[in-house]
Amino acid sequence: MDAISRRSCLKALAALVGALAIPSIQAKDNATAVVIQAETKELDQIASLVQQFLTQFRVPSLSIAIARQGEFVYRNAFGLIDKENHRDASTESLYRIASISKPITSVAVFSLIEQGKINLHDHVFGPDGVLGNDYGTNLPDWVRIITVYHLLTHTAGGWSNNKNDPMFQRSGHLNQHEFIAWILASPSQKLENEPGTNYAYSNFGYCILGRIIEKVSGLTYSDYVKQNVLAKCGISDMRIAGDKLADRSPSEAVYYDDSGHSPYNMDFRRMDSHGGWLASPTDLVEFAMRVTGLKAGEQILKEETVKTMMTPSTVNAGYACGWCVNNRPNWWHDGSLPGTSSILVRTASGLCWSAISNARNEGISPALDQLIWKIVRYVPAWQS
């Protein structure tokens, strides 16, 4: 910010917000939308909040999209997606979304359930399982009783997201089939609990769900999701991220991380169904609105399917099938990887938002969630 005062920066941000923010759209009466714009002071407050966040957490860029009752009310992007080349962020910029990939995978699974191609309580492995003996015939007893539902709810009994997370084990260049077989056969990765009795957040479980989608559909995971989920939401830009800086898409952010972890030392091909997608916040809000019924007449899953998907398991009242939930009900998921922090929320009042940054520094994930809650409270018209 060399030679530019903080006050001047805030004024510039406020002007940018005023130029790019989309006016609030209230309920439609006789097919005519009543438009209520956020006031200038509200836009100034939003710009100030965002600038404080960028400074406090050393975030190069932040992109935000907010909708109310199926209509976008605010979209804006701040900062730089590429510091070295001074590239400004835009609302079309793509970011790695990390674990927000899990709701996408869950919706893909439930679309197959609606088609009658699998059942929620089908076994996954073994002669009667969806994947059969694809990953070996000498599997432990607990592995044989894992169901699709156990994977969706993180209740398979192990493979948790801790320091020994299977998805981040060094395993050379094994393809996904070889990798899953290797983990299932590894004594250090045996299940710690009987499936269905314990919650353990599992990236590996969602990796397996991706293979179920491929087995049942006959398509690659990404192709199935693009054709049967994203296309129905009107989304065409989302894709699986590349591993290296040179692999990034033309409109994709560059990632920065102060924690000592490299954003470019991960296998996103392997992470596809648990953390591999690129998206903009606009894409994610559009997805969530089409899934959860905020787009009248354009819901891509049946209401009873969504109800099942959003019902928590008996062992964790805060997590359903790929979505965090509470009893209000609010539905959401966040994402965190080196260089990436993301949030997607759908509230009981009909608000829906997403925000993504190209940095992950200490304390940023809860602060990002709190930031957007503060922003929406600054505009009373969005609450009514």
C-alpha positions as CSV (number, residue, x, y, z in Angstrom):
1,M,0.0,0.0,0.0
2,D,3.2,2.2,-0.3
3,A,2.3,5.9,-0.4
4,I,-1.5,5.3,-0.2
5,S,-3.1,6.1,3.1
6,R,-5.5,3.7,4.7
7,R,-8.3,6.3,4.4
8,S,-7.7,6.7,0.7
9,C,-7.7,2.9,0.3
10,L,-11.1,2.7,2.0
11,K,-12.5,5.4,-0.2
12,A,-11.3,3.6,-3.2
13,L,-12.8,0.3,-2.0
14,A,-16.1,2.0,-1.2
15,A,-16.3,3.4,-4.7
16,L,-15.5,0.0,-6.1
17,V,-18.2,-1.7,-4.0
18,G,-20.7,0.9,-5.1
19,A,-19.8,0.3,-8.7
20,L,-19.9,-3.5,-8.5
21,A,-22.4,-4.4,-5.8
22,I,-25.7,-5.8,-7.0
23,P,-28.8,-4.2,-5.5
24,S,-30.9,-6.2,-3.1
25,I,-34.0,-7.8,-4.7
26,Q,-36.9,-8.4,-2.4
27,A,-39.8,-10.8,-2.8
28,K,-41.6,-10.7,-6.2
29,D,-45.1,-9.4,-6.3
30,N,-47.1,-10.1,-9.5
31,A,-43.9,-11.0,-11.3
32,T,-42.4,-7.6,-10.6
33,A,-39.2,-7.4,-8.5
34,V,-39.1,-4.7,-5.9
35,V,-35.4,-3.5,-5.9
36,I,-33.9,-2.1,-2.7
37,Q,-30.3,-1.0,-3.0
38,A,-27.9,-1.2,-0.2
39,E,-27.3,2.3,1.1
40,T,-23.9,4.1,0.6
41,K,-23.1,3.9,4.3
42,E,-23.7,0.1,4.3
43,L,-21.4,-0.3,1.3
44,D,-18.8,1.8,3.1
45,Q,-19.1,-0.5,6.1
46,I,-18.7,-3.6,4.0
47,A,-15.6,-2.1,2.3
48,S,-14.1,-1.3,5.7
49,L,-14.8,-4.7,7.1
50,V,-13.2,-6.4,4.1
51,Q,-10.2,-4.2,4.3
52,Q,-9.7,-5.0,7.9
53,F,-10.0,-8.7,7.1
54,L,-7.5,-8.5,4.3
55,T,-5.0,-6.6,6.4
56,Q,-5.4,-8.7,9.6
57,F,-5.0,-12.1,7.9
58,R,-2.6,-11.0,5.1
59,V,-5.0,-12.0,2.4
60,P,-4.2,-11.0,-1.2
61,S,-7.8,-11.3,-2.4
62,L,-11.3,-12.1,-1.3
63,S,-14.3,-12.8,-3.5
64,I,-17.9,-12.7,-2.1
65,A,-21.3,-13.5,-3.5
66,I,-24.6,-13.1,-1.5
67,A,-28.1,-14.0,-2.6
68,R,-31.5,-13.6,-1.0
69,Q,-34.5,-15.8,-1.8
70,G,-32.9,-17.0,-5.0
71,E,-31.7,-13.6,-6.3
72,F,-28.1,-12.3,-6.1
73,V,-28.0,-9.1,-4.0
74,Y,-24.2,-8.6,-3.8
75,R,-21.2,-9.7,-5.7
76,N,-17.7,-8.2,-5.4
77,A,-14.0,-9.1,-5.4
78,F,-11.2,-7.3,-3.6
79,G,-7.4,-7.4,-3.9
80,L,-5.1,-9.3,-6.1
81,I,-5.3,-12.9,-7.3
82,D,-1.7,-12.7,-8.5
83,K,0.6,-10.4,-6.5
84,E,3.6,-10.9,-8.6
85,N,1.8,-9.8,-11.8
86,H,-0.6,-7.3,-10.1
87,R,-3.7,-9.1,-11.4
88,D,-6.9,-7.8,-9.8
89,A,-9.5,-10.2,-8.5
90,S,-12.9,-10.3,-10.2
91,T,-16.2,-12.0,-9.4
92,E,-15.3,-14.4,-12.2
93,S,-12.0,-15.4,-10.7
94,L,-11.7,-19.1,-9.9
95,Y,-10.3,-20.4,-6.6
96,R,-9.7,-23.8,-5.1
97,I,-12.7,-24.5,-2.8
98,A,-11.2,-27.3,-0.8
99,S,-13.8,-29.2,1.2
100,I,-16.8,-27.4,-0.2
101,S,-16.2,-30.1,-2.8
102,K,-17.9,-32.5,-0.4
103,P,-21.5,-31.0,-0.8
104,I,-21.0,-31.3,-4.5
105,T,-20.0,-34.9,-4.3
106,S,-23.0,-35.6,-2.0
107,V,-25.4,-34.0,-4.4
108,A,-23.9,-36.2,-7.2
109,V,-24.4,-39.3,-5.1
110,F,-28.0,-38.4,-4.3
111,S,-28.7,-37.8,-8.0
112,L,-27.7,-41.4,-8.6
113,I,-30.0,-42.5,-5.7
114,E,-32.9,-40.6,-7.3
115,Q,-32.2,-42.5,-10.6
116,G,-32.4,-45.8,-8.7
117,K,-28.8,-46.7,-9.6
118,I,-27.7,-47.0,-5.9
119,N,-29.3,-47.0,-2.5
120,L,-28.2,-45.0,0.5
121,H,-27.5,-48.1,2.6
122,D,-25.8,-50.2,-0.1
123,H,-22.6,-51.8,1.0
124,V,-19.5,-50.4,-0.7
125,F,-17.0,-53.3,-0.7
126,G,-17.3,-57.1,-1.1
127,P,-19.3,-59.3,-3.4
128,D,-22.6,-57.5,-2.6
129,G,-21.0,-54.0,-2.6
130,V,-21.3,-51.2,-5.1
131,L,-17.5,-51.5,-5.8
132,G,-17.5,-55.3,-5.5
133,N,-14.1,-56.8,-5.2
134,D,-12.4,-54.0,-7.2
135,Y,-10.1,-53.3,-4.2
136,G,-9.4,-56.8,-3.1
137,T,-11.1,-59.8,-1.7
138,N,-9.3,-60.1,1.6
139,L,-10.7,-57.0,3.3
140,P,-11.3,-56.7,7.1
141,D,-14.8,-57.4,8.4
142,W,-15.5,-53.8,9.4
143,V,-14.6,-52.6,5.9
144,R,-17.1,-55.0,4.4
145,I,-20.0,-53.5,6.3
146,I,-19.3,-49.9,5.3
147,T,-22.3,-48.3,3.4
148,V,-22.7,-45.3,1.1
149,Y,-24.4,-43.6,4.0
150,H,-21.4,-44.2,6.3
151,L,-19.1,-42.5,3.8
152,L,-21.4,-39.5,3.3
153,T,-21.8,-38.9,7.1
154,H,-18.1,-39.6,8.0
155,T,-19.2,-42.6,10.1
156,A,-17.2,-45.3,8.3
157,G,-15.1,-45.9,11.4
158,G,-11.8,-44.3,10.7
159,W,-9.5,-42.7,8.0
160,S,-9.9,-39.4,9.8
161,N,-8.6,-36.0,8.9
162,N,-5.7,-35.9,11.4
163,K,-1.9,-36.0,11.0
164,N,-2.3,-39.4,9.5
165,D,-5.0,-38.5,7.0
166,P,-4.7,-41.1,4.2
167,M,-5.2,-38.5,1.5
168,F,-2.0,-36.7,2.4
169,Q,0.2,-39.8,2.8
170,R,3.2,-39.9,0.5
171,S,2.5,-42.6,-2.0
172,G,4.4,-41.8,-5.1
173,H,2.4,-41.7,-8.3
174,L,-0.3,-44.3,-7.5
175,N,-3.5,-43.8,-9.4
176,Q,-6.7,-43.6,-7.4
177,H,-7.4,-47.3,-7.7
178,E,-3.9,-48.3,-6.6
179,F,-4.0,-45.7,-3.8
180,I,-7.3,-46.9,-2.3
181,A,-6.2,-50.5,-2.5
182,W,-2.9,-49.5,-0.8
183,I,-4.8,-47.7,2.0
184,L,-7.2,-50.5,2.6
185,A,-4.4,-53.0,2.9
186,S,-2.3,-50.8,5.2
187,P,-2.1,-52.0,8.8
188,S,-1.6,-48.4,10.0
189,Q,-4.9,-47.4,8.4
190,K,-7.2,-50.0,9.9
191,L,-10.6,-48.8,11.1
192,E,-10.7,-47.8,14.7
193,N,-14.5,-48.1,15.2
194,E,-17.3,-50.2,13.9
195,P,-19.0,-48.3,11.0
196,G,-22.0,-46.3,12.1
197,T,-20.9,-45.9,15.7
198,N,-18.5,-42.9,15.6
199,Y,-18.0,-39.7,13.7
200,A,-14.5,-39.0,12.1
201,Y,-14.2,-36.4,9.4
202,S,-12.8,-38.4,6.5
203,N,-11.4,-37.0,3.2
204,F,-10.6,-40.6,2.2
205,G,-14.2,-41.6,2.6
206,Y,-15.2,-38.9,0.0
207,C,-12.4,-40.1,-2.3
208,I,-14.2,-43.5,-2.2
209,L,-17.5,-41.8,-3.0
210,G,-15.9,-40.4,-6.1
211,R,-15.1,-43.9,-7.3
212,I,-18.6,-45.1,-6.5
213,I,-19.9,-42.3,-8.8
214,E,-17.5,-43.5,-11.5
215,K,-18.4,-47.1,-11.1
216,V,-22.2,-46.6,-11.2
217,S,-22.3,-43.9,-13.9
218,G,-19.6,-45.2,-16.3
219,L,-18.2,-41.6,-16.4
220,T,-15.2,-40.0,-14.8
221,Y,-16.1,-38.3,-11.5
222,S,-15.7,-34.8,-12.9
223,D,-17.6,-35.5,-16.1
224,Y,-20.5,-36.9,-14.2
225,V,-20.7,-33.9,-11.8
226,K,-20.4,-31.5,-14.7
227,Q,-23.1,-33.1,-16.8
228,N,-25.6,-34.1,-14.1
229,V,-25.1,-31.5,-11.3
230,L,-23.4,-28.4,-12.5
231,A,-25.0,-28.1,-15.9
232,K,-28.4,-28.3,-14.3
233,C,-27.3,-25.3,-12.1
234,G,-26.3,-23.4,-15.2
235,I,-22.6,-23.6,-14.2
236,S,-20.0,-24.2,-16.8
237,D,-16.7,-22.8,-15.4
238,M,-16.1,-25.2,-12.5
239,R,-13.4,-27.8,-13.0
240,I,-10.8,-29.9,-11.0
241,A,-7.8,-27.9,-10.0
242,G,-4.2,-28.6,-11.2
243,D,-1.4,-29.4,-8.9
244,K,1.3,-26.9,-9.8
245,L,1.4,-23.1,-10.3
246,A,1.9,-23.7,-14.1
247,D,-1.2,-25.9,-14.2
248,R,-3.6,-23.2,-13.0
249,S,-6.5,-22.1,-15.2
250,P,-6.4,-18.7,-17.0
251,S,-8.8,-17.0,-14.5
252,E,-7.6,-18.9,-11.4
253,A,-5.9,-17.3,-8.4
254,V,-2.4,-17.8,-7.3
255,Y,-2.3,-19.2,-3.7
256,Y,-0.3,-17.9,-0.8
257,D,0.3,-19.5,2.6
258,D,2.3,-18.3,5.6
259,S,2.1,-21.5,7.6
260,G,5.0,-23.2,5.9
261,H,2.9,-25.5,3.8
262,S,3.2,-25.3,0.0
263,P,-0.1,-24.7,-2.0
264,Y,1.6,-26.5,-4.9
265,N,2.6,-29.8,-3.3
266,M,-0.8,-31.6,-3.5
267,D,-2.3,-34.2,-5.8
268,F,-5.6,-32.6,-6.8
269,R,-6.4,-35.4,-9.3
270,R,-6.5,-37.7,-6.3
271,M,-8.4,-35.1,-4.2
272,D,-11.1,-34.5,-6.8
273,S,-14.2,-35.7,-4.9
274,H,-13.2,-34.5,-1.4
275,G,-11.3,-31.2,-2.1
276,G,-10.4,-30.8,-5.8
277,W,-12.9,-28.3,-7.4
278,L,-12.2,-24.8,-8.6
279,A,-15.1,-22.3,-8.5
280,S,-16.1,-18.7,-8.0
281,P,-18.4,-17.8,-5.1
282,T,-21.1,-17.0,-7.6
283,D,-20.9,-20.6,-8.9
284,L,-21.2,-22.0,-5.3
285,V,-24.1,-19.8,-4.4
286,E,-25.9,-20.8,-7.6
287,F,-25.2,-24.4,-6.8
288,A,-26.6,-24.1,-3.3
289,M,-29.7,-22.2,-4.4
290,R,-30.5,-24.8,-7.0
291,V,-30.0,-27.7,-4.6
292,T,-31.8,-26.3,-1.6
293,G,-34.9,-24.9,-3.3
294,L,-34.1,-21.1,-3.2
295,K,-34.6,-21.0,-7.0
296,A,-38.3,-21.6,-7.4
297,G,-39.1,-24.3,-9.9
298,E,-35.4,-24.9,-10.6
299,Q,-34.5,-27.3,-7.8
300,I,-32.3,-30.1,-9.1
301,L,-33.1,-32.6,-6.4
302,K,-36.5,-33.6,-5.0
303,E,-37.6,-32.1,-1.7
304,E,-37.6,-35.4,0.1
305,T,-34.1,-36.1,-1.2
306,V,-32.8,-32.8,0.2
307,K,-34.5,-33.6,3.5
308,T,-32.7,-36.9,3.7
309,M,-29.4,-35.3,2.6
310,M,-29.7,-32.6,5.3
311,T,-30.7,-35.0,8.2
312,P,-27.8,-35.4,10.6
313,S,-26.6,-38.9,11.6
314,T,-27.4,-40.3,15.0
315,V,-23.7,-39.9,16.1
316,N,-23.2,-36.3,15.1
317,A,-26.1,-33.8,15.2
318,G,-24.0,-31.2,13.4
319,Y,-23.2,-33.1,10.2
320,A,-25.5,-34.7,7.7
321,C,-24.6,-36.1,4.2
322,G,-21.8,-33.8,3.0
323,W,-23.3,-30.7,4.8
324,C,-22.9,-29.2,8.2
325,V,-26.3,-28.5,9.8
326,N,-28.0,-27.1,12.8
327,N,-31.6,-27.0,14.0
328,R,-32.5,-23.6,12.7
329,P,-31.9,-25.0,10.1
330,N,-28.8,-23.5,8.5
331,W,-26.7,-25.6,6.1
332,W,-23.1,-24.9,5.3
333,H,-19.6,-26.2,4.6
334,D,-16.2,-24.6,4.8
335,G,-12.9,-25.5,3.1
336,S,-9.3,-25.1,4.1
337,L,-6.1,-26.1,2.3
338,P,-2.7,-24.5,2.0
339,G,-3.4,-21.2,0.1
340,T,-7.2,-21.6,0.3
341,S,-10.0,-20.6,2.7
342,S,-13.6,-20.9,1.7
343,I,-17.2,-20.8,3.1
344,L,-20.6,-21.7,1.7
345,V,-23.8,-21.0,3.8
346,R,-27.5,-21.3,3.2
347,T,-29.5,-19.9,6.1
348,A,-33.0,-20.7,7.3
349,S,-34.1,-17.2,6.4
350,G,-33.3,-17.8,2.7
351,L,-30.0,-16.0,2.5
352,C,-27.2,-17.8,0.7
353,W,-23.5,-16.8,0.4
354,S,-20.0,-17.8,-0.4
355,A,-16.6,-16.3,0.1
356,I,-13.2,-17.5,-1.0
357,S,-9.7,-16.2,-0.4
358,N,-6.3,-17.2,-1.9
359,A,-4.6,-17.5,1.5
360,R,-4.8,-19.7,4.5
361,N,-3.2,-18.2,7.6
362,E,-3.7,-18.8,11.3
363,G,-7.3,-18.1,12.5
364,I,-8.7,-17.2,9.1
365,S,-11.4,-19.9,8.7
366,P,-13.6,-18.8,11.7
367,A,-12.9,-15.2,10.9
368,L,-14.1,-15.6,7.3
369,D,-17.3,-17.2,8.5
370,Q,-17.9,-14.3,11.0
371,L,-17.0,-11.7,8.3
372,I,-19.9,-12.6,6.0
373,W,-22.4,-12.8,8.9
374,K,-21.3,-9.3,9.9
375,I,-21.7,-8.1,6.3
376,V,-25.2,-9.4,5.8
377,R,-26.3,-7.8,9.2
378,Y,-25.1,-4.4,7.9
379,V,-27.9,-4.4,5.3
380,P,-31.3,-4.7,7.1
381,A,-33.2,-5.1,3.8
382,W,-31.5,-8.4,3.3
383,Q,-32.8,-9.6,6.7
384,S,-36.5,-8.7,6.3
